[in-house]
Amino acid sequence: MSPKSQIGLAHFYRNVAEAATGTKEVAHNVVGLREAAEEERQASGEVLSASNSLSDKSQALLAQIQQFLKDIRAA
């Protein structure tokens, strides 16, 4: 193999190694993104649950206030 071919082959191998490293980094970033998305999904579920609970409590409070006002009017 000629020296020029050897240089070209070395350059090719270096590019392949760099591409492999880049691929590993992308895969690592995708895993991190997936984990972050899962955490966000869980957090949004907790917010939804808290919101539903607050809505239920506000409805109960409204009913109590309405009953209180009704009792005052009747007195």
N, C-alpha and C positions, 0 to 999 in steps of 0.2 A: 504494500500500500504506500502510495506516495505521501510525502510530508503534507502536501496540500489536502489530500483526502483525509489524513489523520486529524488535521486541524478542523476540517469540516465535520468529521465524525465526533470529535470532542465537543465542538460547539453544539451539535445536535443533541448529544447526551446531556449536556448542561441545560439546554432548553427543556428537555424532557423532565429532568430533575426539578427544575423551577416550576414547570407546569404541575407536576405531582405535588409539590409543596403548596402551590396555590390552590389546588383541588382540596387538599387536606384542610386548609384554612377556610375555604368556602363551606366544606362539610361541617366543620366546627361551628361556624357562624350560623348555619342552618339549624343545628341542634340547639344552639343558644336562643335563636329566634323562636323555635318550637316551644322551648321551656318557658320563655317569656310570654308567649301567647297563651299557654296553659295557665300560667299564674294570673294573667289578665282575665281569662275566662272564669276562673275560680273567684276572683275579686268581684267581677260583675255579677256573678251569682249571689254573692254575699250582699251586695248592694241591692239587688232585686229583692232578696228575702227581707232585708231591713226595711225597704220601701213598702213592701206588702204588709209587714207588721205595723209600721207606722200608719198606714192607711186604715188598717183594721182598728187600731187604737183610736184614731181620730174619729172614725165612724161611731165607736162606742161612746166616746166623749160627747159627740154631737147629740146622740140619743139621750144621754144623761142630762145635758143642758136643756134640751127640748122638754124633757119630762119635768125638770126643775122649774122652768118657766110656766109650764102648764099647771104645775102645783101652785105656784105663786098666784096665777090668774084665778085659780079656783078658790083661793083662800079669801 
